[in-house]
Amino acid sequence: MHTVTNPTSWLSRSIGLIEADYLRSADTHLIPLPLPEFAQQGIDFYLKDESTHPTGSLKHRLARSLFLYALCNGWVHEGSTIVEASSGSTAVSEAYFARLLGLPFIAVMTRSTSPEKIAQIAFYGGQCHLVDNATEVYAQAQALAQQTGGHYMDQFTYAERATDWRGNNNIAQSMFSQMARERHPIPRWVVVGAGTGGTSATVGRYIRYQQYATQVCVPDPTGSVFGAYHRTGDASITGEGSRIEGIGRPRVEASFIRTLVDRMLEVPNVDSVAAMRALSHMLGRKVGPSTGTNFIGMLTLAQEMLQAGEQGSILSLLCDAGERYLPNYHCAEWVTTNLGECTAAEQRVARSIAAGRTQ
């Protein structure tokens, strides 16, 4: 017998609160990136600015989807403690939604996570459980969920399945709708980094479902295992992990679907920082290091298109604002100490930006 859900139940109220929050939110802007040298050769750059979400990053979309997925699956109940393994941005966004529903929240993250993100989690009422190594976050999060009788959200497993990839206002549908009146409305490439792999999976599936000729490129920071997994298919590969906060992982995550990625690019850490600095200068505002990684991917693909005589558009994400990274990635001394000297990388990025001028 079909049972109608009580509209006054906690579950119904919680879903209603999340949906109301969504309706109060505008879509994020698609920014044309001013690179006239490339534009003159028929290649256009775009960034979808995910920093304008209420919690300041792309992960706001993921957190909303994960909460709805967990609620509708019956995994989260009134009073449940929400636990997540996160390098920061997902935890910030999940803390926001946990507060919206009146639920306790604990984020398990490495001690190297930026102080600004930790402060934001605290602002939304969440707690931070810090560990020394990125490989420890999974077991610690699971243990805390068991100890509290709560729910481990597990973004790394559920990111690729919590979002409706066929449409329903997902990020891929938004991207392609916003491109409709551009010179090259169907992008040649969509460039997205991978932390969970959920975004690349959503975008890749949507592209195939809509039968577009667009390809997906994932630029992967040094230390991440995604590139090696993409080449070999060996899901047992482990590594030291990424030094670019928010993307790259020390192990293969269940949400990273390699068959949905057409191209992987390994990006040195100093190149990500150099591109972050260049892009911040071009936009007149600071962006984060994972956006720098994306920009390296865009420039690499654009140069290849120039050499092949191709025209088209390249679309990527401005993942979050750089103000979260002022004490580390935007601090020259911290970068030199922790990632290395960036002068040569800055010269490489400058040459890449100027490449269109020399064709």
Salt bridges, closest charged atoms under 4 A:
ASP21 OD1 - ARG24 NH2 3.56
ASP21 OD2 - HIS60 NE2 3.92
ASP27 OD1 - LYS48 NZ 3.35
ASP27 OD1 - ARG61 NH2 3.40
GLU37 OE2 - ARG357 NH2 3.07
ASP44 OD1 - ARG183 NH2 2.65
ASP49 OD2 - ARG285 NH2 2.59
GLU50 OE1 - HIS53 NE2 2.83
GLU50 OE1 - ARG61 NE 2.59
ASP132 OD1 - ARG111 NE 2.63
GLU160 OE2 - ARG161 NE 3.15
GLU160 OE1 - ARG205 NH2 2.68
ASP164 OD1 - ARG166 NE 3.29
GLU245 OE2 - LYS117 NZ 2.87
GLU253 OE2 - ARG249 NE 3.17
GLU253 OE1 - ARG251 NE 3.25
ASP271 OD1 - ARG348 NH2 2.46
GLU304 OE2 - ARG263 NH2 2.66
GLU310 OE1 - ARG188 NE 3.40
GLU346 OE2 - ARG277 NH1 2.82
